[in-house]
């Protein structure tokens, strides 16, 4: 593998990624999804605040919004706690101190609205990744475009160069999304300080970038193995969506089926937003471990298959 | 003995039950223009693909410039290829694509730009350099592929059907480019083609593949020695006696009437004679009988040989 080649291929791939139809679809899809989630989360707060603000004797608009947000946060905290809990809770009122502490961290100690957006983004993002990465190699293998490069660079450089180019594109899109959401939230919800918003948005963007890694590597492996764009997209989507589905359904019959979630980051990805740094470190390690595994499988396939 | 540019040893490759290459062995001499012939499905493109590292062989060995093709990365910049069925990127200007390839070869930006422009000018599509491939016709795309194969200073160039789809003028231009490269830089060029006349004109060595098997490999001179053709137009038709006399000339194998005064002679040049000796003996024999040769030309003897080893049915298959 040659560092110069990897760099050249990465910058070329990143530069031209959005020019193709698939790149453009990915950009629009990720921005639409991100901003839609932000809009869905913020709209009720804005509406209720506006409603109260129009009444006589209402306080300052900023105070009204703050009160509304605090009330929404108080009411949704048990739901968030229930969602984050790993224990078998029967109802929202069953106690899980660990999950309650985690929910309090996300909703009280950090900008609650941003936390909620990130948690929802985390569930949809793997599917967005699938749309962005399914054609990492497959299309060019089937059209044999790679053949013009194969005598100029080693296959490893092509494999990692394209992967790096895609990562650059992903990070740029995520940063764009994060900046847009933070700016909008900073303007609309002035009770959050800019520093807390920017700090938490930067952390969340990094967390989503880290959770993207194993999914990108998985898509890369499948893309290199299948060699057909449609086949790659189908298989990626089935695996990414199928793992949590099968695990959830299977868990109803066998408790152990729930462990299937750990075949992908589904089982631990929310812990990237945990209050305990050890949990965060374990989640990061899990993501990196799966990334390394999928990269190794993809690299092995790409460097040995007929192209 | 000098290391050949390509050494192919017992190479085999199968796609499912179809044997694309079956125990093929031959060598491509350094600095030669080598023709790879064969009907459709003979295994030419598979051989090129293995030589370029696109496909892995099932068995056998292929060495290029002394390097085993398993380590194809070591040949970077020393070998280029015009693949038969590869496509360029649709959404990137052709200049940018070729510059990217050249930069991968090791050139810096300005040098790459200069070299790419020169290559595009050589194949006559420089004016399209800022356009995407959608602006190019089939022939232009072929020339673009050739331009990328000529980039840099390769020691070996593999051209898979470089002139198919080109008009005669452009085909001639490509042949001239190949000759120029060989003359000036001793570049070894391996060309596959269905155009046997082109191969005979351009190549000094050939190999003929048929159904994945090697039928023959060697110099064009040696291969066509046993099946040279001579086309003759005479001042008057030949009678039976005169035909018998011509057939009695040492080296003349058959005589076939092609028109009222046109004849094709198949020559089998004996080891002690040259082809020219036989041609002079034929002409002398005609002149001795008061017959003036009006036109004399060498036929496409490679084609004759090709048909004899691959069978006419295969050769008649559409290109």
HADDOCK unambig.tbl for C-alpha pairs under 7 A between the chains (distance, minus, plus):
assign (segid A and resid 5 and name CA) (segid B and resid 104 and name CA) 6.26 0.50 0.50
assign (segid A and resid 19 and name CA) (segid B and resid 91 and name CA) 6.41 0.50 0.50
assign (segid A and resid 20 and name CA) (segid B and resid 91 and name CA) 6.27 0.50 0.50
assign (segid A and resid 143 and name CA) (segid B and resid 86 and name CA) 6.39 0.50 0.50
assign (segid A and resid 143 and name CA) (segid B and resid 87 and name CA) 6.13 0.50 0.50
assign (segid A and resid 144 and name CA) (segid B and resid 86 and name CA) 4.70 0.50 0.50
assign (segid A and resid 144 and name CA) (segid B and resid 87 and name CA) 6.23 0.50 0.50
assign (segid A and resid 145 and name CA) (segid B and resid 86 and name CA) 5.45 0.50 0.50
assign (segid A and resid 145 and name CA) (segid B and resid 87 and name CA) 5.12 0.50 0.50
assign (segid A and resid 145 and name CA) (segid B and resid 88 and name CA) 5.76 0.50 0.50
assign (segid A and resid 145 and name CA) (segid B and resid 89 and name CA) 6.95 0.50 0.50
assign (segid A and resid 147 and name CA) (segid B and resid 54 and name CA) 6.90 0.50 0.50
assign (segid A and resid 147 and name CA) (segid B and resid 86 and name CA) 6.45 0.50 0.50
assign (segid A and resid 149 and name CA) (segid B and resid 101 and name CA) 6.80 0.50 0.50
assign (segid A and resid 151 and name CA) (segid B and resid 52 and name CA) 6.54 0.50 0.50
assign (segid A and resid 151 and name CA) (segid B and resid 76 and name CA) 5.69 0.50 0.50
assign (segid A and resid 151 and name CA) (segid B and resid 79 and name CA) 6.99 0.50 0.50
assign (segid A and resid 151 and name CA) (segid B and resid 80 and name CA) 6.45 0.50 0.50
assign (segid A and resid 152 and name CA) (segid B and resid 76 and name CA) 4.96 0.50 0.50
assign (segid A and resid 152 and name CA) (segid B and resid 77 and name CA) 6.22 0.50 0.50
assign (segid A and resid 152 and name CA) (segid B and resid 104 and name CA) 6.08 0.50 0.50
assign (segid A and resid 152 and name CA) (segid B and resid 105 and name CA) 5.77 0.50 0.50
assign (segid A and resid 153 and name CA) (segid B and resid 73 and name CA) 6.44 0.50 0.50
assign (segid A and resid 153 and name CA) (segid B and resid 76 and name CA) 6.55 0.50 0.50
assign (segid A and resid 153 and name CA) (segid B and resid 104 and name CA) 6.82 0.50 0.50
assign (segid A and resid 154 and name CA) (segid B and resid 73 and name CA) 5.13 0.50 0.50
assign (segid A and resid 306 and name CA) (segid B and resid 54 and name CA) 5.78 0.50 0.50
assign (segid A and resid 306 and name CA) (segid B and resid 55 and name CA) 4.51 0.50 0.50
assign (segid A and resid 306 and name CA) (segid B and resid 56 and name CA) 6.28 0.50 0.50
assign (segid A and resid 307 and name CA) (segid B and resid 54 and name CA) 4.94 0.50 0.50
assign (segid A and resid 307 and name CA) (segid B and resid 55 and name CA) 6.18 0.50 0.50
